[in-house]
């Protein structure tokens, strides 16, 4: 019962910790927390595919970049755009691209699916990198964050740092809660069945293709939300957001956290971002900080080797080891008890063999006197 309780408390604890982090008073730490939250949404979107439907994609960064580019391209340079139409436009653009590419990519399986998604992602990357769309390789600026105006009344101002922080936190909470509800729905159960055994699901009468395509589009939409927030955070968008390195990075976050766990995706994001910041710190590593990829790679290998089920599986791993030790201790105690019993039995048998039996002595019968012999 402890594991379900931990899984239920983890989202609330993480969100409360992030909310309290906004009062740190440091622009660096609040900016780092915003980056973690945005990448957590990105990792959650991929977790739906990898942990939900068993679809490993190396092209997920395309949707992240599309969401960012739509935010920058449709925002005017002289004034703030309307959030009520800019955000849906970014999400719909990524969903449309996912619907087209997913309809083709999901005709393949295994490593072929990975390669096809990578190819579609690289196509989108070179569209923005080698053409004048979005400024080419130089990127494009987003000068004003969008605003939500309802008849001249603004419920919140995203240009304010604290307001933007809690807006990103709210997006993370909504994405996390939505995916949690989705996993408990019949749709989520169907995805789990597809991940475990797709052929058996087909034999049971399920058409698995629409389920996988729907999951692909939903994951792409959430990835576009993360890209949209990233563009608002930095105010600058480059084609590198669509590169395959971004897809590999978010996939590592999911693997480190534990595939199949929403909380694990968030934990993996926190771990990866903090490790990057740690090894890039010139205060700690000086001139060696420019070689930060090497220690990061070693740390990732160590974590994957020591935690095969990810960070989310660490409590279960500890519990299994503790139970195994208790079982081994019980077996050893049983063996020692049997050995003691055998030794006691053998010692008793040895004493019986060495000690002569003490049978009760028989008194000889009285002898009758012989004739002529005087009776005593």
Buried (B, 14 or more C-beta within 10 A) or exposed (E): EEEEEBBEEBBEEBBEEBBEBBEEEEEEEBBBBBBBBBBBBBBBBBBBBBBBBBBBBBBBBBBBBBBBBBBBBBBEEEEBBBBEEBBEBBBEBBBEBBBEBBEEBBEEEEEEBBBBBBBBBBEBBEBBBEEEEBBBEEBBBBEBBBBBEEEEEEEBBBEEEEBBBBBBBEBBBEBBEBBBEBBEEEBBEBBBBBBEEBEEBEEEEBEBBEBBBBBBBBBBBBBBBBBBBBBBBBEBBBBBBBBBEBBBBBBBBBBBBBBBBBBBBBBBBBBBBEBBBBBBEEEEBEEEBEEBEEBBEEBBEEBEEEBEBBBBBBEBBEEEEEEEEEEEEEEEEEEEEEEEEEEEEEEEEEEEEEEEEEEEEEEEEEEEEEEEEEEE
